[in-house]
Amino acid sequence: QVQLVESGGGLVEPGGSLRLSCAASGIMLKSYTMHWYRQGPGTQRELIANIFSDGVSYYDDSVKGRFTVSRDDVKNTMYLQMNSLKPEDTAVYYCNTVYKPQNLWGQGTQVTVSS
């Protein structure tokens, strides 16, 4: 069964850090472009970061310089290191890839940034 499972969310104070994980089964992450999306309260799901199969990464301006996406090919897991978190980063975070013909999503992990 092809599956993505996110973990690592939680409650953190402004300025704090979290590391999200996206563990894959039935698919080799290194062969695909992987994405991190988030959906805040009352907003549409938005793309915030990519990591391509060659390891090159892309970031939306809203997270550039604060978030880092990486991949462990041995563990078949993608990560999102989030630093200097702000209240506006509060959202459900999802990992995603196109695994034809599926648009494959994890179940999401909640990140809440609040004092």
Short mmCIF file of the C-alpha atoms (twelve columns), coordinates in Angstrom:
data_MODEL
# 
_entry.id   MODEL 
# 
loop_
_atom_site.group_PDB 
_atom_site.id 
_atom_site.type_symbol 
_atom_site.label_atom_id 
_atom_site.label_alt_id 
_atom_site.label_comp_id 
_atom_site.label_asym_id 
_atom_site.label_seq_id 
_atom_site.Cartn_x 
_atom_site.Cartn_y 
_atom_site.Cartn_z 
_atom_site.pdbx_PDB_model_num 
ATOM 1   C CA . GLN A 1   0.000   0.000  0.000   1 
ATOM 2   C CA . VAL A 2   1.327   3.417  -1.007  1 
ATOM 3   C CA . GLN A 3   1.088   5.793  1.924   1 
ATOM 4   C CA . LEU A 4   2.448   9.051  3.323   1 
ATOM 5   C CA . VAL A 5   2.249   9.674  7.070   1 
ATOM 6   C CA . GLU A 6   3.055   13.035 8.641   1 
ATOM 7   C CA . SER A 7   4.082   13.529 12.255  1 
ATOM 8   C CA . GLY A 8   5.794   16.054 14.492  1 
ATOM 9   C CA . GLY A 9   3.158   18.750 14.810  1 
ATOM 10  C CA . GLY A 10  2.178   20.359 18.064  1 
ATOM 11  C CA . LEU A 11  1.843   23.559 20.050  1 
ATOM 12  C CA . VAL A 12  4.826   25.891 20.085  1 
ATOM 13  C CA . GLU A 13  5.408   29.470 21.204  1 
ATOM 14  C CA . PRO A 14  6.254   32.204 18.697  1 
ATOM 15  C CA . GLY A 15  9.939   32.061 17.840  1 
ATOM 16  C CA . GLY A 16  10.086  28.344 18.534  1 
ATOM 17  C CA . SER A 17  10.929  25.401 16.291  1 
ATOM 18  C CA . LEU A 18  9.386   22.147 15.176  1 
ATOM 19  C CA . ARG A 19  10.456  19.406 12.811  1 
ATOM 20  C CA . LEU A 20  7.802   17.651 10.774  1 
ATOM 21  C CA . SER A 21  8.303   14.227 9.239   1 
ATOM 22  C CA . CYS A 22  6.676   12.585 6.237   1 
ATOM 23  C CA . ALA A 23  7.307   8.840  6.236   1 
ATOM 24  C CA . ALA A 24  6.601   6.953  3.036   1 
ATOM 25  C CA . SER A 25  5.696   3.349  2.381   1 
ATOM 26  C CA . GLY A 26  5.266   1.695  -0.999  1 
ATOM 27  C CA . ILE A 27  7.077   4.532  -2.758  1 
ATOM 28  C CA . MET A 28  10.713  5.669  -2.897  1 
ATOM 29  C CA . LEU A 29  10.669  9.355  -2.066  1 
ATOM 30  C CA . LYS A 30  13.992  10.018 -3.788  1 
ATOM 31  C CA . SER A 31  12.397  9.196  -7.144  1 
ATOM 32  C CA . TYR A 32  9.732   11.885 -6.907  1 
ATOM 33  C CA . THR A 33  9.289   15.588 -6.407  1 
ATOM 34  C CA . MET A 34  7.867   15.917 -2.917  1 
ATOM 35  C CA . HIS A 35  5.835   18.832 -1.608  1 
ATOM 36  C CA . TRP A 36  4.879   20.377 1.709   1 
ATOM 37  C CA . TYR A 37  1.532   22.177 1.804   1 
ATOM 38  C CA . ARG A 38  -0.325  23.826 4.637   1 
ATOM 39  C CA . GLN A 39  -3.886  24.920 5.240   1 
ATOM 40  C CA . GLY A 40  -4.610  27.530 7.875   1 
ATOM 41  C CA . PRO A 41  -7.998  28.280 9.432   1 
ATOM 42  C CA . GLY A 42  -10.381 29.540 6.760   1 
ATOM 43  C CA . THR A 43  -7.742  29.486 4.032   1 
ATOM 44  C CA . GLN A 44  -6.983  27.418 0.963   1 
ATOM 45  C CA . ARG A 45  -4.254  24.805 0.982   1 
ATOM 46  C CA . GLU A 46  -1.012  26.412 -0.138  1 
ATOM 47  C CA . LEU A 47  2.302   25.059 -1.384  1 
ATOM 48  C CA . ILE A 48  5.198   26.113 0.822   1 
ATOM 49  C CA . ALA A 49  8.143   23.908 -0.153  1 
ATOM 50  C CA . ASN A 50  9.347   21.316 -2.658  1 
ATOM 51  C CA . ILE A 51  12.272  18.959 -2.783  1 
ATOM 52  C CA . PHE A 52  13.131  17.523 -6.174  1 
ATOM 53  C CA . SER A 53  14.596  14.090 -6.804  1 
ATOM 54  C CA . ASP A 54  18.052  15.633 -7.206  1 
ATOM 55  C CA . GLY A 55  17.751  17.242 -3.769  1 
ATOM 56  C CA . VAL A 56  17.176  20.795 -4.953  1 
ATOM 57  C CA . SER A 57  14.580  22.597 -2.868  1 
ATOM 58  C CA . TYR A 58  12.147  25.464 -3.411  1 
ATOM 59  C CA . TYR A 59  10.427  27.669 -0.842  1 
ATOM 60  C CA . ASP A 60  7.528   30.061 -0.870  1 
ATOM 61  C CA . ASP A 61  8.473   33.566 0.210   1 
ATOM 62  C CA . SER A 62  6.360   33.197 3.352   1 
ATOM 63  C CA . VAL A 63  8.744   30.556 4.754   1 
ATOM 64  C CA . LYS A 64  12.015  31.243 2.950   1 
ATOM 65  C CA . GLY A 65  14.917  31.568 5.369   1 
ATOM 66  C CA . ARG A 66  12.943  29.979 8.237   1 
ATOM 67  C CA . PHE A 67  11.955  26.548 6.945   1 
ATOM 68  C CA . THR A 68  14.208  23.851 5.487   1 
ATOM 69  C CA . VAL A 69  13.059  20.759 3.616   1 
ATOM 70  C CA . SER A 70  15.269  17.674 3.552   1 
ATOM 71  C CA . ARG A 71  15.092  13.982 2.807   1 
ATOM 72  C CA . ASP A 72  16.647  10.869 4.343   1 
ATOM 73  C CA . ASP A 73  16.812  8.279  1.579   1 
ATOM 74  C CA . VAL A 74  17.715  5.474  3.990   1 
ATOM 75  C CA . LYS A 75  14.695  6.138  6.190   1 
ATOM 76  C CA . ASN A 76  12.580  7.048  3.145   1 
ATOM 77  C CA . THR A 77  11.373  10.089 5.039   1 
ATOM 78  C CA . MET A 78  11.067  13.771 4.205   1 
ATOM 79  C CA . TYR A 79  11.412  16.480 6.835   1 
ATOM 80  C CA . LEU A 80  10.416  20.092 7.284   1 
ATOM 81  C CA . GLN A 81  12.513  21.942 9.848   1 
ATOM 82  C CA . MET A 82  10.577  25.018 10.931  1 
ATOM 83  C CA . ASN A 83  12.379  27.759 12.843  1 
ATOM 84  C CA . SER A 84  11.356  31.226 14.009  1 
ATOM 85  C CA . LEU A 85  7.723   30.168 13.957  1 
ATOM 86  C CA . LYS A 86  5.034   32.838 13.819  1 
ATOM 87  C CA . PRO A 87  1.345   32.713 14.744  1 
ATOM 88  C CA . GLU A 88  0.513   32.917 11.032  1 
ATOM 89  C CA . ASP A 89  2.278   29.586 10.530  1 
ATOM 90  C CA . THR A 90  -0.589  27.929 12.393  1 
ATOM 91  C CA . ALA A 91  -2.047  25.353 9.999   1 
ATOM 92  C CA . VAL A 92  -2.440  21.712 9.176   1 
ATOM 93  C CA . TYR A 93  0.680   20.635 7.291   1 
ATOM 94  C CA . TYR A 94  0.527   17.997 4.568   1 
ATOM 95  C CA . CYS A 95  3.087   16.182 2.461   1 
ATOM 96  C CA . ASN A 96  2.217   15.324 -1.111  1 
ATOM 97  C CA . THR A 97  3.453   13.859 -4.342  1 
ATOM 98  C CA . VAL A 98  2.027   12.917 -7.685  1 
ATOM 99  C CA . TYR A 99  2.150   9.124  -7.858  1 
ATOM 100 C CA . LYS A 100 0.352   8.571  -11.129 1 
ATOM 101 C CA . PRO A 101 -2.512  8.336  -11.402 1 
ATOM 102 C CA . GLN A 102 -2.881  9.347  -7.745  1 
ATOM 103 C CA . ASN A 103 -2.321  12.724 -6.164  1 
ATOM 104 C CA . LEU A 104 -0.991  11.257 -2.928  1 
ATOM 105 C CA . TRP A 105 -1.595  13.075 0.378   1 
ATOM 106 C CA . GLY A 106 -0.833  12.300 3.965   1 
ATOM 107 C CA . GLN A 107 -3.404  12.796 6.705   1 
ATOM 108 C CA . GLY A 108 -1.843  16.046 7.894   1 
ATOM 109 C CA . THR A 109 -0.337  17.197 11.179  1 
ATOM 110 C CA . GLN A 110 -1.522  20.227 13.144  1 
ATOM 111 C CA . VAL A 111 0.936   22.995 13.990  1 
ATOM 112 C CA . THR A 112 -0.253  25.692 16.372  1 
ATOM 113 C CA . VAL A 113 1.938   28.702 17.126  1 
ATOM 114 C CA . SER A 114 0.638   30.562 20.147  1 
ATOM 115 C CA . SER A 115 1.771   32.005 23.454  1 
# 
